[in-house]
């Protein structure tokens, strides 16, 4: 076993507190034992409180997290109710048109998600897999 693996967990946690998030991820990925030792601290720091948007890919991420080993660490969930706006655009600029098409697709996706009730189904699925959920907050939409 390498000397690094003999360092007490408390000391490892002190060391990781000085690392950037990418470096922390790389450090955890160095070996299975380090990942296992540091997983709880990592999950508490990065997954105890998360914010999601009311769009399908974001709510799907919540569902996926809830069913993973990170689920028990998620205690506070914030759902942003702000939704994509659809503003008709007649621009001929190609880059602007691509951006407009992206926003339009997000608008349609959000509309379909909420109109079909899929949002309620997905949130119900996620919340039933979050045994330690203490607080759920929805942030009202902010006028643009």
SVG drawing of the C-alpha trace seen along z (x, -y; Angstrom):
<svg xmlns="http://www.w3.org/2000/svg" viewBox="-51 -41 56 43">
<polyline fill="none" stroke="black" stroke-width="0.4" points="0.0,0.0 1.3,-3.5 2.1,-5.9 -0.7,-8.2 -3.3,-5.5 -1.9,-5.4 -2.8,-9.0 -5.8,-9.4 -9.1,-10.5 -9.1,-13.7 -5.8,-14.7 -6.9,-13.7 -10.0,-15.9 -7.8,-18.9 -5.6,-18.3 -8.6,-18.2 -10.0,-21.4 -7.2,-23.2 -7.8,-21.6 -9.9,-23.0 -13.0,-21.1 -11.3,-19.4 -8.2,-18.6 -10.4,-17.1 -12.1,-14.9 -8.7,-13.8 -7.5,-13.1 -10.6,-11.0 -10.0,-9.1 -6.4,-8.2 -7.5,-4.9 -10.5,-3.0 -9.6,-3.3 -9.2,-7.1 -12.5,-7.4 -14.2,-5.2 -12.6,-7.1 -13.5,-10.5 -16.9,-9.8 -19.0,-10.7 -17.3,-14.1 -17.5,-14.7 -21.2,-13.9 -22.0,-16.1 -20.1,-19.0 -21.4,-18.9 -24.8,-17.0 -26.5,-18.0 -28.1,-21.0 -28.9,-21.2 -30.9,-23.4 -32.7,-22.1 -34.7,-23.8 -38.2,-22.8 -37.0,-21.4 -36.8,-17.7 -33.0,-17.2 -32.6,-19.0 -35.4,-17.0 -34.0,-13.8 -30.7,-14.7 -32.5,-14.9 -34.2,-11.5 -30.8,-10.0 -29.1,-11.5 -32.0,-10.3 -31.5,-6.7 -27.7,-6.8 -25.5,-6.4 -25.7,-10.2 -29.4,-10.2 -29.2,-9.7 -26.9,-12.8 -29.4,-15.1 -31.2,-17.0 -32.3,-20.3 -33.8,-20.5 -34.5,-23.8 -36.7,-23.8 -36.5,-27.0 -39.9,-27.6 -38.5,-30.1 -39.1,-28.7 -37.7,-29.5 -39.5,-32.4 -40.5,-32.2 -39.9,-35.4 -40.5,-35.2 -37.3,-36.2 -37.0,-37.3 -33.2,-37.7 -31.2,-36.6 -27.9,-36.4 -27.0,-32.6 -25.5,-32.6 -28.6,-34.5 -30.9,-32.1 -29.2,-29.1 -29.5,-30.6 -33.2,-31.4 -33.8,-27.8 -32.2,-26.5 -34.4,-28.8 -37.5,-27.8 -36.7,-24.1 -36.3,-24.6 -39.6,-26.5 -41.4,-23.6 -39.7,-21.0 -40.8,-22.9 -44.3,-23.3 -44.6,-19.6 -43.1,-18.6 -45.6,-20.7 -48.7,-20.2 -48.4,-16.4 -47.9,-16.1 -44.5,-14.5 -42.9,-17.0 -45.1,-15.8 -44.4,-12.2 -40.6,-12.8 -40.5,-14.8 -42.6,-12.2 -40.2,-9.5 -37.2,-11.5 -38.6,-12.5 -39.6,-8.9 -36.0,-7.9 -34.6,-10.7 -34.9,-9.3 -33.2,-12.2 -34.9,-15.1 -35.5,-17.8 -36.6,-20.7 -38.0,-21.3 -38.3,-24.8 -39.6,-26.2 -38.2,-29.5 -40.8,-31.6 -40.2,-32.7 -38.4,-36.0 -39.8,-38.3 -37.2,-38.8"/>
</svg>
